[in-house]
Amino acid sequence: MIREVEFLIIGGGPAGLSAALAATEYGIQTVVVDDGINLGGQLTKQTHKFFGSKIERAGTRGFVIGQQLVGELS
């Protein structure tokens, strides 16, 4: 099946998910494709807590950040 979309993002890691979030804020029809079972890229393997500010998700484990990004797209 061939489907036409406005914006195709290849890669469901943090950058791809962030791009998808930004695009959907502008009402752009977006599709994310990834070769992994779960979206989130390398974050799905990170168990340590990240540093930085709260807005940058400080104190949150990497795999949770990936889940949060996916949840924000739903």
Summary of the structure (lengths in Angstrom):
residues: 74
radius of gyration: 13.2
end to end distance: 23.3
largest distance: 43.8
contacts: 197
relative contact order: 0.21
helix: 43%
strand: 14%
